[in-house]
Amino acid sequence: MKKHRGPWSERSFRLREPVFEKTGDIILVVCEGEKTERNYLEGLKKRWRIHPLNVEVFGPDLGNSPVSIVKYAIELRDNRKNEAKHGKGVVYDQVWCVFDRDKHVDLDEAIDKAKGNKIYVALSVPCFEFWYLLHFTYTTRPFQDCDEVENCLKEYIKDYDKASAPLDLLMPELEKALENAKILRKHNKDTNSSCPSTDVDLLVKELQKIHS
């Protein structure tokens, strides 16, 4: 197995059945949302022909607060470790939690708990849809809530629906989104701000490594 690679370390579609080949890191992702985040990530897996065993995506099972998401990720990771000790599968190389700032009162606690357990957090402020918006435009507008983000997003995706992942529109603009997120991260660091922001690009880059 390849050495663990974290997101901060240096490193054609054909009309036929996709051929999946397991390679690279094994990643666990636990999402806050039941549809939006999971549909997007599962869509990426399918588009990039990522083997199901390389990236496993789970939704909320113990509630959808950030702390409950982190606890669930820890439980899944530890269960996998125990299974691996008995020759059943292999351990996860990376564990990610994906959630929004929203109005959660336990966000800081969740981030601290994740850090203490070596779990990466792909946080979006104010919501996951901001990652979608960066595919079309760069902005530092301090959005008040997700409704405001979605209204802006509908300027580019008129029939946007949380239940579906508009990958046909998003994928051609992916490199733009990755660059916009990078520039925004530097802006937020320089200005000591966090709204808006997203770290979903860091997770996507890890999936790209497996894909490539």
N, C-alpha and C positions, 0 to 999 in steps of 0.2 A: 504494500500500500504506500502511496505517496506520502511524504511528510506533510503534516498539517500546515495549511496555508490560511492565514486570516486575511480579512479584507484590508488590513493596513500594512501588510508585508509587501516587498517588491515582487512583484511577479506579472443550395438552390432547390430551393424547394423543388421536388420532383413528383410527378403524378404517379406515385406508387406507394406501397405500404412502407412506412418509416422503419428503418433498421436501428434498433436501440443497442448501444454498446456501453456497458458499465465501465467507467473510467474516472480517475481523479477522486477528489474528496467526496465523502458521503455527508450530506447536509440535511439537518432537520430544521424545518420552519414551522413555527406555531403562530397562527394569525389571530388577531382580535376579531375581525369580521367573519361572518359565516359565508359571505358571497364575494364581495369586491376583491379583497386581497387574494383569497384562495383561487378564484377564477382567473385572475391575472397570472399568478404564479404557475398554475396548472397549464394555462395557455402557453406560457413561455416554455415550459417543459416539452409540450407537444410540438411547438414550432421548432425548437432547437433539438428535438429528438434526444432528450436527456433520459437516460434509463431511470425507470421508477425507483430503483434502489439507490440511485445517486442522490436524489432529492425527494424527501418525503414532506408533504405539506399537510398540516392538521389545523382544524379550526377549534374554536372554544369548546371545552368539555367540562371545565370546572368554573364556568362563568366567564365574562368578557372584560373584567377589570384587568389592568396591566399586571398587577401582582398575581392574579389567578392565572394569567397567561404564562408568566415566568415560572410559577410553581408547576404548571402542567408540563412545560418544556423540561424542567428538571426531572420530573417523574418519568417522562418518556425516555430521556437520556439515560437515567439510572437503570431503568428496566432493560434497556438495550445492553448496557454494560453487564448486567447480571446474566442476560441470555448469552452474551459472547463468552462469558466465563465457562459456560456449559457447551460451547461449540455451536451455538445457534446464532449465526450471523456475526456481524462485526459492529464495532462501536461507531458513533457519529464523530466525524472530524470537526464539524462546526455545528453549532446550535444557534438559531436565530429566533427572536421574537419580533413580530410586526404589529405595532399598534399606533394609535393616534394620541395626540394630547387631549383632544376633546375637552370634557369637563371632569376628567378623572382626578380624584383627590389623592390617589395613591401612586401617582406617576413617579415621583422622586424615589419612593420606596422601591418600586418595581425596577427602576434603572439601577439602583444600588444593589439590589438582590441579584439582578442579572450580571452585573459586573463582578460581584463576589463569587459567582458560580461560573465565570468565564463563558457567559452567553452574550452574543451580540444582539444589539437592539436596532431595528430599523424603524425609527420614530419619525412620524410626519406631523407637522404643525401647520394648520390645525387638523388636517385629515389626509388620508391616503390619496384622495383625488388631486391634491396639490402636485404629487408626483406626475400624474397624468398631464396636468396643466403645463408643466415644464417641457413637455414634448413640443409645445407650440409657441411658448413665449417665456422670456425671462422676466421675472418680477420680484420686487421686494415689498410689495404691498402688504401691509399688516392685516391680513384677513381676520375678521372677528369670529367667524365660524365656518363650518363646512358648507352651509347653504350659499354663502358668499363665494366660496371657491367653485362650487358646482355651477353657479350662475355664470362665472367667467369661463368655465370649461365648456359650457353649452354654446359659447360663441364659436367654438371650433368643432364640437361634437354636438350637434343640435338635438339629437335624440338620445343623449346620454342617459343610461340607466344603470344603477348600482349593481343590478343582478347580472349584467353582462360585462365582459372585458373587451373593449373596442380595439383589439389587437391589429386589425387591418389598418386602422388609422394611426395607431401608436408606433408600430414597429418601424415604419419608414423614418420616423423622427427620433428614434432611440438615441442615436449618438448626440443629437442636439440636447436631449433631456439629460444625458450623462454630463455633458459639458456645463449646462445651466446649473445643475445641482452642485457641481464642483465650484463654479464661480460663486454661487450663493453661499456655500459653506465658508469660503474665504471672507465674503462680505460680512457674514454673521459673526465670524471670529473677530474681524477688525472693528466691528461696531458693537460687539457684545450683545447681540440680539439673537432671537431664536424663532421669531415669527415673521415670515413663513420659513419653513425649513423641511428637509427630508433627508433621510439616510437610506432610502430604498435603493438608491443608485449603487450603494456599496454592496448590497445583497445581489442586485442584478449583475454586477461585475463578477461576483463569485460564480454565478450560474453561467456566465459567459465563458469563464475558464474551463468549466466542464464541457460546455458546448464546443469550444474550439479544440 
